Amino acid sequence: MDLSFILIQALNGLASASSLFITACGLTLVFGVTRIVNFAHGSLYMVGAYTAATLVPRLLEMSYGPATFWAGIVLSALVVGLIGILLEILLLRRIYRAPELFQLLATFGVVLVFQDLVVQIFGPQDILGPRAPGLRQPIEILGRRFPSYELALIIAGPIVLGAVWLLLRRTRFGILVRAATQDRDMVAALGVNQALLFTGTLFCGAFLAGLGGALQIPRVAANTGMDLSVIAECFVVTVVGGMGSVPGAFLAALIIGQLQAFGILIFPKSTLVVVFLLMALVLAIRPNGFFGRPEATGGSHVVGIASRAPVRSGPLLMIAVLVVLAALPLIADPYLLKVATEILILALFAFSLQLLIGVGGLVSFGHAAFFGLGAYGAALAVKWLEASMFVAVPSGLLLAGAGGALIGAFLVRLSGIYLAMMTLAAAQILYAVAFQWVDVTGGDNGIIGVWPPAWAGPRAIYYLLTLAVTAIALFGLTRLIDAPFGYALRAARDSEPRAESIGLAVRRHRWLAFVAAGAGAGLAGALYAFSRGSVDPSLLGIPTSVDALTMLLLGGIQALTGPLAGAAVLHALRDWIMPLTPFWRLLLGLSIITMVLIFPRGLVGTVFHGREERA
């Protein structure tokens, strides 16, 4: 590689870093002040791109020139800023004190709503924006051509950094933002209008997200996949830089930009994984990122199952439920049995997450890592070892348990949002491996031909087999939760310093919780692989992790049976109600938001809480 090529690649990295920083800076500001894990930040980025791709060409028709183009970009960002104000007033203001997983789930509901609204407003086709006037011709650098618009993007990043620095250092609003980033409770005690402060911060964050999206229109077409593609990298920038640190976000964006620019040359198949490897490495060395501050112990993420007395009628009730489920093949058709089988598998998947979050207080945004490991472990055993189902399913369980042991070893030092983002990084790393290691995993085509033996092939037989395995696994996890080990996890969840002061090995217990939860999710993944007959990288994706959270919260995180009810309700919605309307994303998103706002305890949790109140 000659010097000119290295320079061009470095400039490409700077352009990508600048663009990423502008978007991630808004997420950093919002989290620093409100502590909201705003998954909808990517949707605001997408809306900014669509708005600019629609608005700027019309403005250029009236008055062609560079000033008009840049005015259209800023105007598009202002529109998104106003949308951010509406989002804050209507939703976010009501969940500021909610646990992180409720915030994530509510804002993911917003993502689903925006995906349908964008299609209805702007149409289903991708929209390519106009090229910037005056920046159409490339320039020569050491004999090589470089797009002039990329140079404009390189300049835009430091301009935004300087503007944000002046806002935070030279204005009263900025001083309040910095104060709230360090201690928002003290700011409230001093009489500052928090509602107005948070609304202003959401406007700034949404404006920057919209600006980042609008600046992309000469480079890429506005499309409905932009939201999820950018939000993961924005989270990485925010976490690596340190939650709430704008200089940290800028430094992290620079490093990520250069890693992507040169990583593709050195390791062509590392493009999807290098960003999350960086986050994993940084958090392993500096658990709070480059410039982040340690979180307060006992934050809002502490929520879950309390200690409880055994219910005398519990065993009899469970036996009755098992008898009813075992009799289902007598009256159900093959399709209903297929749905019932998937509900059982997903119930086990969600219940394994209950062990981490509801019992241990370990918020996981990447539980799909273990589900996917179990599915791939079983599929690879069938493909490469020609193993039977009775060997492949335990193989998936063991692989997921080993994954839980390895991932948990890095996670036990973390807490709060840093732990949650590390789990997301682990899932995304495994997703990238499954997607790009084509020779072994089949890439995006996955692995097919993962079927049970002939005698277990009939839908009724496989359903009964799944019921038996799931019942045994749920019984084992329940006994683990009610054992001294489960109570030690509760103690560490409620007060880690007190748990350590009485001699509990908190990190060892949490590591064992990841092993057990990983094995449970892996067993569910292995059963799912044989139920569907194939596996693919989507099993490791962000939507799969969100599904687990949705099932857990829909049923109720404070109730032991909550994940089971949540799995049944969510799967029933998707199979029988969503196909009735083309706006299923809108309907599902509104359902999730309504559930978080009206039933924060979940369906089962609300029923149990009502009984306790009446008693």
C-alpha positions in Angstrom: 0.0 0.0 0.0 1.4 3.4 -1.0 1.1 6.6 1.0 -1.6 8.0 -1.2 -3.8 5.0 -0.7 -3.3 5.0 3.1 -4.2 8.7 3.2 -7.4 8.2 1.2 -8.4 5.4 3.5 -7.7 7.5 6.5 -9.9 10.3 5.0 -12.7 7.8 4.4 -12.4 6.8 8.0 -12.6 10.4 9.2 -15.7 11.0 7.0 -17.4 8.0 8.5 -16.3 8.9 12.0 -17.6 12.5 11.6 -20.9 11.3 10.4 -21.2 8.7 13.2 -20.3 11.3 15.8 -22.9 13.7 14.8 -25.6 11.1 15.3 -24.1 9.5 18.4 -23.6 12.9 20.1 -27.3 13.3 20.3 -27.7 9.9 22.0 -24.9 10.8 24.4 -26.5 14.1 25.4 -29.9 12.4 25.9 -28.6 9.6 28.0 -26.3 11.9 30.1 -29.2 14.0 31.3 -32.3 11.7 31.2 -30.6 8.2 31.6 -33.0 7.0 28.9 -31.8 4.1 26.8 -33.3 5.6 23.6 -33.5 2.9 21.0 -35.7 5.2 18.9 -32.7 7.4 18.2 -32.0 5.5 15.0 -35.6 6.1 13.9 -35.1 9.9 14.3 -31.9 9.5 12.2 -34.0 7.7 9.5 -36.7 10.4 9.6 -34.1 13.0 9.1 -32.8 11.3 6.0 -36.3 10.8 4.5 -37.3 14.4 5.3 -34.1 15.8 3.7 -34.4 13.6 0.7 -37.9 14.9 0.2 -37.5 18.5 1.2 -34.1 19.5 -0.2 -35.0 18.8 -3.9 -38.1 21.0 -3.6 -36.1 23.8 -2.1 -33.4 23.5 -4.8 -36.1 23.8 -7.5 -37.0 27.2 -6.1 -33.5 28.4 -5.5 -30.5 26.4 -6.6 -27.3 26.9 -4.7 -25.1 25.7 -1.8 -26.9 27.9 0.7 -30.3 26.4 -0.2 -28.9 22.9 0.2 -27.5 23.4 3.6 -30.6 25.4 4.7 -32.7 22.3 3.7 -30.4 20.0 5.7 -30.7 22.2 8.8 -34.5 22.6 8.3 -34.9 18.8 8.1 -33.0 18.5 11.4 -35.3 21.1 13.0 -38.3 19.1 11.9 -36.8 16.0 13.6 -36.1 18.1 16.7 -39.7 19.0 17.0 -40.6 15.3 16.7 -38.2 14.6 19.5 -40.1 17.2 21.7 -43.4 15.3 21.0 -41.7 12.0 21.8 -40.5 13.4 25.1 -43.8 14.9 26.1 -46.0 11.9 25.1 -43.8 9.0 26.2 -40.3 9.5 27.6 -41.5 11.9 30.3 -43.5 9.0 31.8 -40.6 6.5 32.0 -37.6 8.5 33.3 -37.6 6.6 36.5 -38.4 3.2 34.9 -35.8 0.5 34.8 -33.5 0.4 31.7 -35.2 -2.6 30.2 -38.6 -0.9 30.3 -37.1 2.2 28.6 -35.5 0.0 25.9 -38.7 -1.9 25.3 -40.9 1.3 25.1 -38.5 3.0 22.7 -38.3 -0.2 20.6 -42.1 0.1 20.4 -41.5 3.6 19.0 -39.1 2.0 16.4 -41.9 -0.3 15.2 -44.4 2.6 15.0 -41.9 4.8 13.0 -41.2 2.0 10.5 -44.8 1.8 9.5 -45.4 5.6 9.6 -42.4 6.2 7.4 -43.7 3.8 4.8 -47.1 5.4 4.8 -45.8 9.0 4.6 -42.8 8.6 2.3 -43.7 5.4 0.4 -42.0 2.0 0.4 -39.3 2.9 -2.2 -35.8 4.1 -1.2 -35.3 7.8 -1.9 -32.0 9.1 -3.2 -31.4 12.8 -2.3 -29.6 15.3 -4.5 -25.9 15.9 -4.6 -24.7 19.0 -2.8 -24.2 22.0 -5.2 -20.6 23.0 -5.5 -19.4 19.6 -4.1 -20.0 17.4 -7.1 -16.5 17.2 -8.5 -13.9 15.1 -6.7 -10.6 16.6 -5.8 -7.2 15.1 -6.3 -5.0 14.2 -3.3 -1.6 12.8 -4.1 -2.8 11.7 -7.5 -6.0 10.0 -6.2 -9.5 11.2 -6.4 -11.5 11.9 -3.3 -15.2 13.0 -3.1 -15.4 16.6 -2.1 -18.6 16.0 -0.1 -16.7 13.6 2.1 -14.3 16.5 2.9 -17.4 18.5 3.9 -18.5 15.7 6.2 -15.0 15.6 7.8 -15.3 19.3 8.6 -18.9 19.0 9.8 -17.9 16.7 12.7 -15.5 19.2 14.5 -18.0 22.0 13.8 -20.7 20.1 15.6 -18.3 19.2 18.4 -17.4 22.9 18.8 -21.0 24.0 18.7 -22.0 21.5 21.4 -18.9 22.5 23.5 -20.0 26.1 23.4 -23.6 25.2 24.2 -22.4 23.2 27.2 -19.8 25.7 28.5 -21.2 29.1 27.6 -24.9 28.9 28.2 -27.1 28.4 31.2 -28.8 25.5 29.5 -25.5 23.8 28.9 -24.4 24.3 32.5 -27.7 22.6 33.7 -27.1 19.8 31.2 -23.6 19.2 32.6 -25.0 19.3 36.1 -27.8 16.9 35.4 -25.3 14.6 33.7 -23.4 14.4 37.0 -26.3 14.4 39.5 -29.8 15.0 38.2 -31.3 14.5 41.7 -29.3 17.4 43.0 -30.3 19.6 40.1 -34.0 18.8 40.9 -33.4 19.6 44.6 -32.1 23.0 43.6 -35.4 23.9 42.0 -34.5 23.5 38.3 -37.5 22.7 36.1 -36.5 19.2 35.1 -39.4 18.8 32.6 -38.2 21.8 30.6 -34.5 20.7 30.9 -35.3 17.2 29.6 -37.5 18.5 26.8 -34.7 20.8 25.7 -32.2 18.0 25.8 -34.5 15.7 23.8 -34.8 18.5 21.2 -31.0 18.8 20.9 -30.5 15.0 20.7 -33.3 14.6 18.1 -31.9 17.6 16.1 -28.4 16.0 16.0 -29.9 12.6 15.0 -31.9 14.3 12.2 -28.8 16.2 11.1 -26.8 13.0 11.0 -29.5 11.4 8.8 -30.0 14.4 6.6 -26.3 14.7 5.8 -26.4 11.2 4.4 -28.7 11.9 1.5 -26.0 12.6 -1.1 -24.2 9.4 -0.1 -26.9 6.8 0.4 -30.6 6.5 -0.3 -33.0 7.0 2.5 -34.4 3.5 3.4 -36.4 1.8 6.1 -33.3 -0.2 7.3 -31.4 2.9 8.4 -32.7 3.0 11.9 -31.4 -0.4 13.2 -28.2 -0.2 11.1 -27.1 3.0 12.8 -28.4 2.6 16.4 -26.0 -0.3 17.2 -23.0 1.8 16.2 -24.3 4.8 18.1 -24.7 2.7 21.2 -21.1 1.5 20.8 -19.8 5.1 20.4 -21.8 6.3 23.4 -20.7 3.4 25.7 -17.0 3.3 24.6 -16.7 7.1 25.0 -18.4 6.9 28.4 -22.1 7.5 28.9 -22.8 11.2 28.8 -19.3 12.3 27.6 -19.3 14.2 24.4 -15.5 14.3 24.0 -15.5 10.6 24.7 -18.0 10.0 21.9 -15.9 12.0 19.5 -12.8 10.0 20.4 -14.7 6.7 20.1 -16.1 7.7 16.7 -12.6 8.5 15.4 -11.3 5.2 16.5 -14.2 3.3 15.1 -14.0 5.1 11.8 -10.3 4.2 11.3 -10.9 0.6 12.4 -13.6 0.2 9.8 -11.5 2.0 7.1 -8.4 -0.2 7.6 -10.0 -3.3 9.1 -11.7 -4.2 5.9 -8.3 -4.2 4.2 -6.6 -6.4 6.8 -9.5 -8.6 7.8 -12.2 -8.4 5.1 -14.6 -10.5 7.1 -14.3 -8.4 10.2 -16.4 -5.4 9.1 -19.5 -6.4 11.2 -17.6 -7.6 14.3 -14.7 -5.0 14.7 -16.9 -2.3 16.3 -18.3 -4.6 19.0 -14.9 -6.2 19.6 -13.7 -2.7 20.4 -16.5 -2.1 22.9 -15.8 -5.5 24.5 -12.1 -4.7 24.8 -12.6 -1.2 26.2 -15.2 -2.3 28.8 -13.0 -5.2 29.8 -10.2 -2.7 30.6 -12.3 0.4 31.6 -15.8 -0.7 32.7 -17.1 2.9 32.4 -15.7 3.7 29.0 -13.0 6.3 28.2 -14.5 9.2 30.2 -17.5 7.7 31.8 -18.3 7.8 35.5 -19.3 4.9 37.7 -23.0 4.4 38.1 -24.6 4.8 41.5 -25.2 1.5 43.3 -28.7 0.4 43.4 -29.9 2.3 40.3 -33.2 2.1 38.7 -32.4 -1.2 37.1 -32.9 -3.1 40.3 -36.3 -4.8 39.9 -37.5 -8.3 39.9 -38.8 -11.3 41.9 -39.0 -10.8 45.6 -38.5 -13.5 48.2 -41.8 -15.4 48.5 -43.4 -18.2 50.6 -44.2 -21.4 48.8 -47.7 -21.7 47.4 -49.3 -24.9 48.7 -51.5 -25.3 45.6 -48.7 -24.6 43.3 -47.6 -28.2 42.5 -51.2 -29.3 42.0 -51.9 -26.4 39.7 -48.8 -27.1 37.6 -49.7 -30.8 37.3 -53.2 -29.7 36.1 -51.7 -27.4 33.5 -49.3 -30.1 32.2 -52.3 -32.5 31.9 -54.2 -30.0 29.9 -51.3 -29.2 27.6 -50.5 -32.9 27.1 -54.1 -33.5 26.0 -53.9 -30.7 23.4 -53.0 -33.1 20.5 -56.4 -34.8 20.9 -58.2 -31.6 19.8 -55.7 -29.4 17.9 -54.8 -29.4 14.2 -51.2 -29.5 13.0 -50.9 -25.7 12.7 -52.1 -25.1 16.3 -49.7 -27.7 17.5 -46.9 -25.9 15.7 -47.8 -22.7 17.3 -48.1 -24.4 20.7 -44.6 -25.9 20.3 -43.1 -22.6 19.5 -44.8 -21.0 22.5 -43.3 -23.6 24.8 -39.8 -23.1 23.3 -40.1 -19.3 23.6 -41.5 -19.6 27.1 -38.3 -21.4 28.1 -36.2 -18.8 26.3 -37.9 -16.0 28.2 -37.8 -17.9 31.5 -34.0 -18.2 31.2 -33.8 -14.4 30.9 -36.0 -14.2 34.1 -33.2 -15.8 36.0 -30.8 -13.0 34.9 -33.0 -10.0 35.2 -35.8 -10.9 37.6 -33.6 -12.7 40.1 -30.1 -11.4 39.6 -30.9 -7.8 38.4 -28.5 -8.4 35.4 -30.1 -6.5 32.6 -29.3 -8.2 29.3 -30.0 -6.7 25.9 -28.3 -9.6 24.0 -29.9 -12.8 25.4 -30.3 -14.0 21.7 -26.6 -14.9 21.9 -27.4 -18.0 24.0 -30.5 -18.9 22.0 -28.6 -18.7 18.8 -25.6 -20.6 20.2 -28.0 -23.4 21.2 -29.6 -23.5 17.8 -26.3 -23.4 15.9 -24.7 -26.0 18.3 -27.5 -28.5 17.5 -27.5 -27.7 13.7 -23.7 -28.0 13.5 -23.8 -31.3 15.3 -26.3 -32.6 12.7 -24.4 -31.1 9.7 -20.8 -32.0 10.6 -21.1 -34.9 13.0 -24.3 -36.4 11.6 -25.5 -36.6 15.2 -29.0 -37.7 16.1 -31.4 -35.3 17.8 -30.7 -36.8 21.2 -27.0 -35.9 20.8 -27.5 -32.6 18.9 -29.9 -31.0 21.5 -27.5 -31.6 24.4 -24.7 -30.3 22.2 -26.6 -27.0 21.7 -27.2 -26.8 25.5 -23.5 -27.4 26.3 -22.3 -24.8 23.6 -24.7 -22.2 25.0 -23.7 -23.0 28.6 -20.0 -22.6 27.6 -20.9 -19.3 25.9 -22.6 -18.2 29.1 -19.4 -19.1 31.0 -17.1 -17.2 28.7 -19.3 -14.1 28.2 -20.3 -14.0 31.9 -16.6 -14.0 32.9 -16.3 -10.6 31.2 -19.7 -9.3 32.4 -19.5 -9.8 36.1 -17.3 -6.7 36.6 -19.9 -4.5 34.9 -23.3 -3.1 36.1 -26.3 -1.2 34.8 -26.2 0.1 31.2 -22.6 -1.0 30.7 -23.4 -4.6 31.4 -26.5 -4.4 29.2 -24.5 -3.0 26.3 -21.8 -5.6 26.8 -24.4 -8.4 26.3 -25.6 -6.6 23.2 -22.0 -6.5 21.9 -21.6 -10.3 22.6 -24.7 -11.1 20.6 -23.7 -8.9 17.7 -20.2 -10.4 17.6 -21.8 -13.9 17.4 -24.2 -12.6 14.8 -21.3 -11.3 12.7 -19.5 -14.7 13.0 -22.6 -16.6 12.0 -23.2 -14.2 9.1 -19.7 -14.2 7.7 -18.2 -17.6 8.5 -19.9 -19.0 5.4 -17.8 -22.2 5.2 -19.1 -23.4 8.7 -22.4 -21.7 9.4 -23.7 -21.2 5.8 -23.7 -17.4 6.2 -27.0 -15.7 5.6 -28.4 -18.9 4.1 -28.0 -20.7 7.4 -28.1 -24.5 7.9 -31.0 -26.5 6.6 -32.1 -30.1 7.1 -32.2 -30.0 10.9 -35.1 -32.4 11.4 -36.0 -34.8 14.2 -35.9 -38.5 13.5 -38.8 -40.1 11.6 -40.6 -41.4 14.7 -40.6 -37.9 16.2 -41.4 -36.2 12.9 -45.2 -36.0 13.4 -46.2 -32.7 14.8 -48.1 -34.2 17.8 -45.1 -36.4 18.9 -42.6 -33.5 18.6 -45.0 -31.3 20.6 -45.2 -33.8 23.4 -41.4 -34.2 23.4 -41.0 -30.4 23.6 -43.5 -30.2 26.4 -41.6 -32.9 28.4 -38.2 -31.3 27.9 -39.5 -27.8 28.6 -41.3 -28.8 31.7 -38.2 -30.5 33.1 -36.1 -27.4 32.3 -38.6 -25.0 33.8 -38.8 -27.2 36.9 -35.0 -27.2 37.2 -34.7 -23.4 36.8 -37.5 -22.8 39.3 -35.7 -25.0 41.9 -32.6 -23.0 41.2 -34.5 -19.7 41.8 -35.9 -21.0 45.1 -32.6 -22.4 46.3 -30.1 -20.5 48.4 -28.3 -19.7 45.2 -31.4 -17.8 44.0 -31.7 -15.9 47.2 -28.0 -15.0 47.0 -28.7 -13.5 43.6 -31.6 -11.5 45.0 -29.5 -10.2 47.8 -26.8 -9.0 45.4 -29.5 -7.5 43.1 -31.0 -5.5 46.0 -27.8 -4.4 47.6 -24.4 -5.5 46.3 -22.4 -3.9 49.2 -24.5 -5.6 51.8 -24.3 -8.9 50.0 -20.5 -8.7 49.9 -20.3 -7.6 53.6 -22.0 -10.8 54.7 -19.6 -13.0 52.7 -21.5 -13.7 49.5 -19.3 -14.3 46.5 -21.3 -11.9 44.3 -19.3 -12.2 41.1 -19.2 -16.0 41.3 -22.9 -16.2 41.8 -23.6 -13.9 38.9 -21.2 -15.9 36.7 -23.1 -19.1 37.5 -26.3 -17.3 36.7 -25.0 -16.6 33.2 -24.0 -20.2 32.8 -27.4 -21.5 33.9 -29.4 -18.9 31.9 -27.2 -19.5 28.8 -27.8 -23.3 29.1 -31.6 -22.7 29.4 -31.7 -20.4 26.4 -29.5 -22.8 24.5 -31.8 -25.7 25.1 -34.7 -23.6 23.8 -32.6 -22.7 20.7 -31.8 -26.3 20.0 -35.5 -27.3 20.3 -36.4 -24.4 18.0 -33.9 -25.5 15.4 -35.4 -29.0 15.1 -38.9 -27.5 15.2 -38.2 -25.2 12.2 -35.8 -27.5 10.4 -33.1 -24.8 9.9 -31.1 -22.0 11.6 -29.9 -18.7 10.3 -28.1 -15.6 11.8 -31.4 -13.9 12.6 -31.7 -16.1 15.7 -28.7 -14.0 17.1 -30.1 -10.6 16.0 -31.3 -7.7 18.0 -35.0 -8.4 17.3 -34.7 -11.9 18.9 -33.3 -10.3 22.1 -36.1 -7.7 22.1 -38.6 -10.6 21.7 -37.3 -12.2 24.9 -37.5 -8.9 26.8 -41.0 -8.3 25.4 -42.2 -11.7 26.6 -40.7 -11.2 30.0 -42.1 -7.7 30.6 -45.5 -8.5 28.9 -46.1 -11.3 31.4 -44.5 -9.6 34.4 -40.9 -9.6 35.6 -42.0 -9.7 39.3 -44.0 -13.0 38.7 -42.4 -16.3 38.3 -45.0 -17.4 35.7 -44.8 -14.0 33.9 -42.5 -15.2 31.0 -44.8 -18.1 30.3 -47.9 -16.0 29.9 -45.9 -13.3 28.0 -44.7 -15.9 25.5 -48.2 -17.2 24.9 -49.7 -13.7 24.5 -47.0 -12.3 22.2 -46.9 -15.4 19.9 -50.7 -15.4 19.7 -50.7 -11.8 18.7 -48.1 -12.4 16.0 -49.7 -15.5 14.6 -53.4 -14.7 14.7 -53.9 -10.9 15.0 -50.9 -9.3 13.2 -51.6 -11.1 9.8 -55.0 -9.4 9.7 -53.5 -6.0 9.1 -50.7 -4.6 6.9 -49.9 -2.2 9.8 -48.7 -5.0 12.2 -45.6 -3.1 13.2 -47.7 -0.1 14.2 -50.1 -2.3 16.1 -47.3 -4.2 17.9 -45.4 -1.1 18.7 -48.5 0.6 20.2 -49.2 -2.5 22.1 -45.7 -2.6 23.6 -45.9 1.1 24.5 -49.3 0.7 26.1 -48.1 -2.3 28.1 -45.1 -0.4 29.5 -47.2 2.7 30.4 -50.4 1.0 31.7 -49.2 -2.4 32.8 -45.6 -1.9 34.1 -46.0 -5.0 36.2 -47.1 -7.1 33.2 -50.3 -9.1 32.8 -49.6 -11.7 35.5 -47.8 -9.2 37.7 -50.8 -6.9 37.6 -53.2 -9.7 38.6 -51.0 -10.8 41.5 -50.5 -7.2 42.7 -54.2 -6.6 42.6 -54.8 -9.7 44.8 -52.1 -8.4 47.3 -53.8 -5.0 47.4 -57.2 -6.5 48.1 -55.7 -8.8 50.8 
